[in-house]
């Protein structure tokens, strides 16, 4: 398999870099291919290293004959999921939403987007 083919396969697997307050550094992950991740002080460098590690994983899996997990696409997600919470939390969130003049769904979506 050529480097270009490996790069293309690796590019199809979502990668993300986030700041970790706990670790005080950026953490880069590609959850469909491997657990754990790469870390560092510079977000761009962490992403660059994450891409390299992802390509290495793809190459190793190809050499071993291990099938790659199917890359998820936006169409695989409906935008709906159910979350179970304590009734007290449900009530508090519903009241907060009501007080701010928005739906519970809108309030929770905004909170999740910030997370």
C-alpha positions, 0 to 999 in steps of 0.5 A: 500500500502506498503512503498516499493510500495510507494517508487517505485511509487515515484522513477518513478517521476523525481526530480531535485535539482538546485542552486538558486542564487536568493534564495542563496540555493538549491531548490529541485522539483518534478514538476509532483507531486507538485508545490513548493519544498524543499530547503536548503544549502546542495544539498544531504540533499535537495535531500534526503528531496525531495525524502521523500516529494515525497513519502509522496505526493504519499502516500497521493494521494493513500489514497485520491484515486487521480490518480498519473500523468503518469511518463514521460519517455525518449521515451516521448521526441523527442529532438525537440521543437520550440522556438519563439524569436524576429527576432533580437535575431534570427539574432544575434544568427545565426551570433554568430553560424556562427562566431564560425563555428557551427550550430545555433542548436548546439550553442543554445543546448550548451547555454540551457545545461548551463542554 
